[in-house]
Amino acid sequence: ELKILSKDKKYYEDKGVCLVVSSLNVISICENKIKTGIFLKDIGINYPKIISFSQIRKNLPVIKKNVFGNSSKNQKIIKSIEEIPKKKDKNYFYQKYLNFQEYGMDILNDFDGNFLHSLARKKISMRAGDTDRAEIKFSKRFLNLAKKIIFKLKHIGNLDIDFLINKKKIYVIDLNPRFGGG
């Protein structure tokens, strides 16, 4: 619905309704996981390496994701050659699987895309792509990450992001211009 609402935002504004929805460009970047990776790379934020279908065998383990997926639907970690699909499917792409600690963060902006606040959570347990248990964490690294994203994205309202972290690097894996399922 976000894409439809974003396209019709002017219509609603003319009727006196304020839609808290980002621009069509922001929605497009967030809904297409390949565009997400390109956007993040362009602003200097790590995104797990995208693996071409022909290179899966050389890069195991990889994670198979739906290009327009949400809630981890149809995601699969491919660990062995036997699990590699027989043919390429344009609805999916593959990334290097990183087994790091997962976090989620809500980044709240005002109606003009200016930063207001952020809240990061260390994910403790997950079910069907939603966070069941989490612990709130504050870090300057997380705050800086939030500000770096919003400086270029300029979303409206809430942006839910997911990221992986090891001791040295943060890898953003998802941008959602809405409240997440945690």
C-alpha positions in Angstrom: 0.0 0.0 0.0 2.9 2.4 0.6 3.7 2.7 -3.1 0.0 3.5 -3.9 -0.4 6.0 -1.1 2.9 7.7 -2.1 1.7 8.1 -5.7 -1.6 9.6 -4.4 -0.2 11.8 -1.7 -1.1 15.0 -3.5 -4.7 13.8 -3.9 -5.1 13.3 -0.2 -3.3 16.6 0.7 -5.8 18.5 -1.6 -8.6 16.9 0.6 -6.9 18.1 3.9 -5.5 14.6 4.7 -1.9 14.4 5.8 -0.4 11.1 4.8 2.7 10.1 6.8 4.4 8.3 3.9 7.7 8.8 2.1 8.3 9.7 -1.5 7.9 7.1 -4.2 11.7 7.1 -4.6 12.2 6.1 -1.0 9.6 3.4 -1.2 11.2 2.1 -4.3 14.7 1.9 -2.7 13.3 0.1 0.3 11.0 -2.4 -1.3 13.6 -3.7 -3.8 16.4 -5.4 -1.9 18.8 -5.0 -4.8 18.1 -1.2 -5.0 18.6 -1.2 -1.2 22.1 -2.6 -1.6 23.0 -0.1 -4.3 21.7 2.8 -2.2 23.7 1.7 0.9 26.9 1.1 -1.1 26.6 4.5 -2.7 26.4 6.2 0.8 29.3 4.1 2.2 27.3 1.6 4.3 28.1 -2.1 4.3 25.5 -4.5 2.7 26.2 -8.2 2.5 27.8 -9.0 -0.9 25.3 -9.9 -3.6 26.3 -13.2 -5.3 25.4 -13.9 -8.9 23.6 -17.2 -9.5 26.6 -18.6 -11.3 28.9 -17.9 -8.4 26.8 -19.5 -5.6 28.9 -22.7 -5.6 32.1 -20.7 -4.9 30.5 -18.6 -2.1 28.7 -21.0 0.2 27.0 -20.4 2.5 24.6 -17.9 0.8 21.2 -16.7 1.7 18.4 -16.8 -0.9 16.0 -13.8 -0.7 13.0 -12.6 -2.5 13.9 -9.3 -4.3 10.6 -7.8 -3.1 10.4 -9.9 0.1 9.3 -9.1 3.6 9.0 -11.0 6.9 11.8 -13.4 5.8 9.2 -15.1 3.6 10.9 -17.8 1.3 14.3 -17.0 2.7 16.7 -20.0 2.7 20.3 -20.4 3.8 22.0 -22.5 1.2 24.9 -24.4 2.8 25.7 -27.2 0.3 25.9 -27.7 -3.4 22.9 -30.0 -3.3 20.7 -27.1 -2.0 21.5 -24.8 -4.9 18.4 -24.3 -7.1 18.6 -26.0 -10.5 17.7 -22.8 -12.4 17.9 -19.1 -11.9 14.6 -17.4 -10.8 14.4 -13.6 -11.4 12.3 -13.2 -8.2 15.2 -14.1 -6.0 18.8 -12.9 -5.4 21.6 -14.3 -3.3 23.8 -12.8 -0.7 26.8 -14.0 1.3 25.4 -15.4 4.5 26.8 -13.6 7.6 26.3 -15.3 10.9 26.5 -12.2 13.1 24.3 -10.7 15.8 21.2 -9.1 14.4 19.8 -5.8 15.5 16.8 -3.7 14.6 16.5 0.0 14.7 13.6 2.5 14.3 14.6 5.8 12.9 12.0 8.5 13.3 12.0 11.6 11.1 9.7 14.6 10.9 7.4 15.5 7.9 10.3 17.1 6.1 12.7 14.1 6.5 14.7 15.6 9.3 16.0 13.3 12.1 14.2 13.2 15.4 15.3 10.1 17.2 16.3 6.5 16.9 16.0 3.3 19.0 18.1 0.2 18.5 17.4 -3.3 19.7 19.6 -6.4 20.0 17.4 -9.3 18.7 17.3 -12.1 21.1 14.6 -14.3 19.5 12.8 -14.2 16.2 9.8 -16.0 14.6 8.7 -15.7 11.0 10.8 -12.6 10.5 9.4 -10.8 13.5 11.3 -10.0 16.7 9.8 -11.8 19.7 12.4 -10.6 22.3 14.9 -7.8 22.1 17.0 -5.7 24.4 17.3 -2.0 23.9 20.9 -0.9 23.2 22.4 2.6 22.8 25.6 3.1 20.9 27.1 6.1 19.2 27.8 3.8 16.2 24.1 3.1 15.9 23.2 6.8 16.2 25.8 7.7 13.5 24.4 4.9 11.3 20.9 6.3 11.6 22.0 9.8 10.8 24.1 8.7 7.8 21.1 6.8 6.3 18.5 9.6 6.8 20.9 12.3 5.5 20.6 10.7 2.1 17.3 8.9 2.2 15.1 11.7 3.8 12.2 9.3 4.6 9.1 10.5 6.3 7.9 9.1 9.7 9.4 5.8 10.8 12.1 3.7 9.0 12.7 0.3 10.4 16.1 -1.1 9.6 17.7 -4.4 10.3 21.5 -4.9 10.6 24.1 -7.4 11.5 27.1 -6.5 13.6 30.4 -8.2 14.4 33.2 -6.6 16.4 34.4 -4.4 13.5 31.6 -3.8 11.0 27.9 -3.2 10.7 26.1 -4.6 7.7 22.6 -3.2 7.0 20.4 -5.9 5.6 17.0 -4.2 5.3 15.3 -0.8 5.1 11.5 -0.7 5.7 9.7 2.7 5.5 7.2 1.6 8.2 7.0 0.2 11.7 8.6 -3.2 11.9 7.1 -6.4 13.3 9.0 -6.5 16.5 
